[in-house]
Amino acid sequence: MTTTSENTDIKTVLFFAYGTLRQGERLHSWIEGEIIESVGVAEMPSARLFYSRSHKQFPYLVMTNNPSDKAVGEIYELPLSEQVLEMLQMEVNAGYSIVEAEAEVDGEPVMVLACVLDKSNTYIIGEPIPNNDWCSSERTEWWS
């Protein structure tokens, strides 16, 4: 999904960040300087966040086909710059697929790109992340 910004001819994407790329998280710096607009907090229906079976360092987003599962994240408009393309390649190298999916901002649907755990890798998922939100207070209590 690409859009053209109103003020320039830059190709951009709306990206759903749900884990370590979110504001205040340890990999946010990968995209922070690239953000054209922060669209806001969003939910992705039919998606669930899980820890890995072996660690709790970052989440996996898995599509569940259950509309009541709503993963929490943030949507950013990002340019298709070298930095953003490197970030997306990093995610693919980590076993994610880059997919177009529907998220909701204030109940309104928005088409976004998201990094989803490839179906062939679902054997590595562990327990669900509390509140389906990587930044929830229940998840971050043990982190400090």
C-alpha positions in Angstrom: 0.0 0.0 0.0 1.5 3.3 -1.0 0.1 6.8 -1.0 1.5 10.0 -2.3 1.8 12.8 0.3 -0.1 16.0 -0.5 2.9 18.3 -0.3 5.5 16.2 -2.1 5.9 13.3 -4.5 7.2 11.0 -1.8 5.8 7.5 -1.8 4.7 6.6 1.7 3.1 3.7 3.6 0.9 3.6 6.7 2.7 1.2 9.1 1.2 -0.6 12.1 3.9 -0.7 14.9 2.8 -3.0 17.7 6.0 -3.9 19.6 9.6 -2.6 19.9 9.0 -0.1 17.1 6.4 1.8 19.1 7.1 5.1 20.7 9.3 4.7 23.8 10.3 1.2 22.9 13.9 0.2 22.2 13.8 -0.1 18.4 11.6 3.0 17.8 14.8 4.9 16.7 14.8 2.8 13.5 11.7 4.8 12.3 11.6 7.9 14.6 13.5 10.2 12.2 11.5 8.9 9.3 7.9 9.5 10.6 6.0 11.9 8.4 2.9 11.7 10.6 1.8 9.8 13.7 -1.7 8.7 12.9 -2.4 7.5 16.4 -3.1 4.5 18.5 -5.0 1.8 16.7 -6.4 -1.7 17.0 -6.0 -4.5 14.5 -9.0 -6.9 14.5 -8.4 -10.6 14.2 -4.9 -10.3 15.5 -3.2 -11.4 18.6 0.2 -10.6 20.2 2.3 -13.4 21.7 5.6 -13.8 23.4 8.2 -16.2 22.0 8.3 -19.7 23.6 12.0 -18.9 24.5 12.0 -15.2 25.5 10.0 -12.1 26.1 12.2 -9.6 24.2 9.7 -8.7 21.4 6.2 -9.8 20.4 4.9 -11.8 17.5 1.7 -10.6 15.7 -0.4 -13.6 14.6 -3.6 -13.3 12.6 -6.3 -15.3 14.4 -9.5 -14.8 12.2 -11.3 -14.0 15.5 -12.7 -10.4 15.2 -12.7 -10.0 19.0 -8.9 -10.3 19.1 -7.7 -6.7 18.7 -4.0 -6.1 18.8 -3.0 -2.6 20.0 -0.4 -0.6 18.1 0.4 2.8 16.6 0.1 3.8 13.0 2.8 5.9 11.4 3.0 7.3 7.9 6.5 6.5 6.7 8.3 7.3 3.4 9.7 4.4 1.3 13.2 5.5 2.2 16.3 3.4 2.4 16.0 3.4 6.3 12.4 2.2 6.2 13.1 -0.4 3.6 16.0 -1.7 5.7 13.7 -1.9 8.7 11.2 -3.9 6.7 14.0 -6.2 5.5 15.1 -6.7 9.1 11.6 -7.9 9.9 11.4 -10.3 7.0 14.8 -11.7 8.0 13.4 -12.3 11.5 10.7 -14.5 10.1 7.8 -12.0 9.6 5.8 -11.5 6.5 4.9 -7.9 5.5 1.1 -7.9 4.8 -1.6 -5.4 4.1 -4.2 -5.5 6.8 -7.0 -3.4 8.2 -6.6 -1.6 11.5 -9.0 0.8 13.3 -8.4 4.3 14.5 -11.3 5.5 16.6 -13.4 2.8 15.1 -12.6 3.9 11.5 -10.9 1.3 9.2 -7.4 2.2 7.9 -5.4 -0.1 5.6 -1.8 -0.5 6.9 1.3 -2.6 6.4 2.1 -4.9 9.3 4.8 -7.4 10.2 3.0 -10.7 10.8 4.6 -13.9 11.9 4.8 -16.2 8.9 2.4 -19.1 9.3 5.4 -21.6 8.9 6.9 -20.1 12.1 3.9 -20.3 14.5 5.5 -23.2 16.4 7.7 -20.6 18.2 4.8 -18.6 19.8 4.4 -18.7 23.5 1.9 -17.2 25.9 -0.4 -14.3 24.9 0.7 -10.8 25.8 -1.5 -9.2 28.5 -4.3 -7.0 27.1 -3.0 -7.7 23.6 -0.9 -4.6 24.0 2.9 -4.7 24.1 2.9 -1.4 26.0 0.3 -2.4 28.6 1.2 -1.8 32.2 0.8 -5.5 33.0 3.4 -6.4 30.4 5.9 -3.6 31.3 5.8 -4.3 35.1 8.3 -7.1 34.9 10.4 -5.2 32.3 11.6 -2.4 34.6 
